[in-house]
Amino acid sequence: MSYCTFIATNCELPEVKGNETYITVREAIARNMTAHEFLPWEDMDPEAQLLVIENEEDLYELTITEGTYYDVSDYTKQPFIYELSFRYTAERVQQLFDYIKAHQQSGQVIELQQVWLDEYDVPTTTLHADDLTLAHLQQLYDDAHEQHAPVYRLIIEK
């Protein structure tokens, strides 16, 4: 069974990209980058894509990208679906809170969902955007929160 965290909405939202970039093996060689000892450049396809990041923490930034790896259409009726990815920190959940406050339009519904695929009994809370607090997002995404529920749907209406 697979786990998926996503945003579903009735209006498009802007994507949030992380600091990572992708280059080819050919570009890495041209930049005089050092290959890992277990997989030298000459054993790789020159057009293979490599992920380049400044530090490991960049792998866990808040990202919101159109579409999801898994088909989650059974969990929502909203037409726009975005994969939501980040490792919980107070700063990142604040970024998500600020993102919602900045981008949700009048009449827009935003669903924040965390689901196990093939498990359709998802507890749901619906609230108005004016009532959304940082505490709602902390409860949803902080595994250490005393009221954290790993499977949950938070619907925010404006």
C-alpha positions in Angstrom: 0.0 0.0 0.0 1.3 3.5 -0.9 1.0 6.8 0.9 0.2 10.0 -0.9 0.1 13.6 0.2 -1.5 16.0 -2.1 -3.6 19.2 -2.7 -6.8 19.1 -4.7 -8.6 22.3 -5.7 -11.2 23.7 -8.1 -8.8 26.5 -9.3 -5.2 26.3 -10.5 -2.4 27.1 -8.1 1.1 28.1 -8.8 3.8 25.5 -8.4 6.5 25.7 -5.7 9.8 24.3 -6.8 12.8 23.4 -4.7 16.4 24.4 -5.1 17.4 21.2 -7.0 18.5 21.2 -10.6 19.1 18.4 -13.1 22.1 18.1 -15.4 23.3 15.3 -17.7 26.3 13.2 -17.1 27.9 15.0 -20.0 27.4 18.3 -18.2 28.8 16.9 -15.0 32.0 15.8 -16.8 32.3 19.3 -18.4 32.0 20.9 -15.0 34.8 18.6 -13.7 32.5 17.1 -11.1 33.7 13.9 -9.4 31.7 10.7 -9.9 31.0 8.3 -7.1 33.7 5.6 -6.9 31.1 2.8 -7.3 29.7 4.3 -10.6 32.3 6.2 -12.7 31.1 8.5 -15.4 32.3 6.2 -18.2 29.8 3.5 -16.9 26.9 5.9 -17.3 24.8 7.0 -20.2 26.1 10.6 -21.1 22.5 11.8 -21.3 21.4 10.3 -18.0 20.0 12.9 -15.6 21.7 13.7 -12.3 20.1 15.5 -9.4 22.2 18.4 -8.1 21.6 20.0 -4.7 23.6 22.3 -2.5 23.0 20.3 0.7 20.9 17.3 1.8 18.3 19.6 3.5 17.3 20.9 0.1 15.8 17.5 -0.7 13.1 18.1 1.9 12.0 21.6 1.0 8.3 22.5 0.5 7.4 21.6 -3.1 4.0 21.8 -4.8 4.0 20.3 -8.3 1.1 19.7 -10.7 -0.1 16.1 -10.8 0.8 13.2 -8.6 2.8 10.0 -9.1 -0.3 8.0 -8.0 -3.8 8.3 -9.3 -5.7 10.0 -6.5 -8.8 10.9 -8.5 -11.0 8.5 -6.3 -10.2 10.8 -3.3 -11.5 14.1 -4.6 -13.9 15.6 -7.1 -11.6 18.6 -7.6 -10.1 19.0 -11.1 -6.7 20.3 -10.1 -4.3 18.0 -8.2 -0.8 18.8 -6.9 1.7 16.7 -5.2 2.7 18.2 -1.9 6.1 17.2 -0.6 8.2 18.3 2.4 9.8 17.1 5.6 8.0 18.7 8.5 9.6 21.7 10.2 7.9 24.7 11.8 9.4 26.9 9.0 8.1 24.7 6.2 4.6 24.4 7.6 4.6 28.2 8.0 5.5 28.4 4.3 2.5 26.2 3.4 0.2 28.3 5.6 1.5 31.5 3.9 1.1 29.9 0.5 -2.5 29.0 1.1 -3.3 32.4 2.5 -1.6 34.2 -0.4 -3.1 32.1 -3.3 -6.5 30.9 -2.3 -9.1 32.9 -4.2 -12.7 33.7 -3.3 -14.9 30.7 -4.1 -11.9 28.4 -4.2 -11.8 25.1 -2.3 -8.5 23.7 -1.3 -8.2 20.1 0.0 -5.1 19.0 1.9 -5.0 15.2 1.9 -2.8 12.5 3.3 -4.1 9.0 2.3 -3.1 5.4 2.1 -4.1 4.4 -1.4 -7.0 1.9 -1.5 -8.1 3.2 1.9 -11.2 5.3 1.3 -12.4 6.0 4.8 -10.7 9.4 5.3 -11.6 11.5 8.3 -12.4 15.0 7.1 -12.6 18.5 8.6 -14.1 21.4 6.6 -13.5 25.0 7.6 -13.6 28.5 6.2 -10.3 30.0 5.1 -10.6 32.7 7.7 -10.6 30.0 10.4 -7.5 28.2 9.2 -4.7 28.4 11.7 -1.1 27.2 11.7 -2.2 24.7 14.4 -4.4 22.9 11.8 -1.4 22.3 9.6 0.8 21.4 12.5 -1.7 18.7 13.5 -1.9 17.4 10.0 1.8 17.3 9.1 3.7 17.0 12.4 4.1 13.3 13.2 5.0 14.2 16.8 1.8 16.3 17.3 -0.5 14.7 20.0 -3.5 14.8 17.7 -1.7 13.9 14.4 -3.7 11.7 12.1 -1.7 10.0 9.4 -4.8 9.7 7.1 -6.7 12.9 6.9 -8.5 15.4 4.7 -8.7 19.1 5.5 -11.0 21.1 3.3 -10.6 24.9 3.3 -13.3 26.9 1.7 -13.2 30.6 0.8 
